[in-house]
């Protein structure tokens, strides 16, 4: 497995930014992976994700998702929807002041294939300081447009800022 991940691009946030775009996906690799580590936000908010085409985030109503919302302190929940303009890629992260942070791994499939839908699997976990517990998502989403995608756009649902964190795009060696 050593050497299987090839770093394409990385963005480290050290001052407030509203969004991060990771591009560089082409036919070099069949599968790509995005990691988000130690995300902190200016105010409680939900990270969202969209695919990019020619570097532009797609905000059409073509996103379908399904996942389990895992909660360490209570039962799980099933979440799903169709025809959305964005996808929650993590549950609410508490503000940096309250001590929350988030981490996630996202596998990207069919992105370079112009005749298939782009889809992403989600594995994320984050700490809620005020609840003193961990939450997470396990599942995925699809952009139901048969055209090539070249990256992902990551922002916050309510328009707040990321105050720190590392966003990395990898190719998985064939």
N, C-alpha and C positions, 0 to 999 in steps of 0.2 A: 504494500500500500504506500510505502514511502515514495515520494515524488509524484504521486497521483494527482495532487492539487497543484494547478499552475495559476499563480496570481495574475489576474488581468489588470485590475485597478483597485485602488483603496482610497477612501476618504476618511480622514480623522477630523472629527469636529472638536474644536477647542474654544470656539466662541459661537454665539447664537446664530443658527441658520434655520430657515423655514423648511428646507427640503434638501435631499441628496439624490442625484441621478448617477447611476452606474451604467455605463454603456461599454461596448466592445465585444458584444456577442456576434459571432459569425459562424460559419460552418466548420471552423477548426475543431471544435469539440461537439459531441452529441449532447452532453449534459453539462450544465453550468451550476454553480452554487454561489449563493449570497449568504454572508454571515453579517450579523449585526451584534456588536458586543458592547456591553456596559452603556447602553443608551440612557441618557438623562434628558429631561425635558423642563422647560421653563414653567409650565403649569400642567396639572393633570390632563392627559390627553391620550388618544389612541393612534398609534402608527398605522398608516394606510399605505397601500402599494398599488401601482399601476404599471403596465408594461409600456415600453417606449418603442416607437417605430421611427427610424431616422432621427433618434435622439429626442423625440417629442412624446411626452406622456399622453396616453390615450384615455380620454375621459368620456368615451361613449358608454352607452348602457349595455355593455357586452360582457360583463363579469358575472360569473356564477361561482359560488363557494359552498363548501360544507366542511365543518370541523367540530371536534369535541372541544369544549371549554373545560379544562381540568382545573379543579380547585382543591388545594390541600386541606382547607378548613371546612368544606361542605361538599355536596355531591356535584357531579359533572353536569354539563348542559350540552345539548345538541344544537348547533347553529347552522343555518343554511339560508340561501336566498339566490335569486336569479335576476338577471338584467340590471345589475348595479353599475354605478359609475366609478367605483373604487372598491377595494377589499381591505377590511381590517386585517393586518398581518400580525397583530399582537393585541392583547387586551390592554386596558388602560394602564399607563405607566404614571405613577405618582410623580409630582414635581421633585426636582433636585432638593428643594428645601425640606421636603418630607422624607427623603431618603430612598425613593423608588429607583429602580433601574430595570432594563430589559435586555434580553439576549435571544437571538434566534438564528436558525439555519433554514435556508430555503433552496430547494433543488428545482432547477428550471429545465423544462423539457420542450422539445419541438420548436425552440425559439428561432432557429435559422431556416426552418422548413416553411416555405411560402404556401404550401397546400395543406397545412395542418394548423390546429388551434395551439397556441402557446399555453402551457399550464405549469403550475408551481405547487410543490408540496411544502407544507409549513410544519416546522417543529420549533416552538418557542417556549420560553419560560421567563418569568419576571417576578421580582420580589416586591410585595406591598408592605411597606414599613408600618403603615397605620393598622394593618390587619395582622402584621407579623406572620405572614404566610406567603406561599408561592402559588402562582397561577400559571396556566399555559394553554396553548392551542396545539392541536394535532389535526392536520387535515390538508386541504388544498383549495386551489381555485383555478379557473380556466378563463381565458379571454377568447370568446367564441367568434373570432374573426380569423379566417384562413389566410394569414399573411405573415411574413417574417417579422420577428421582433428583435431589437438589438440591445435591450437593457431593461432596467427597472427604475421607476421614480418612487421615492419614499418620502412621505410628508407626514403631517399630523392632522387628524380629522378636523379639529377646531381652529387650525391655523397658527397654533403656538410654535415655539422654536425648540429644536434640539440644542442642548447646551454642551453636550459631550457625547462621545461614542465613536466607534470605528465601524465603517461599512466597507465590506470587501467582496469583490466579484472574482471567482475562480472558475477555471475550466477544469473538467475532470478528464484526465488523460485517457485516450481511447485504448 
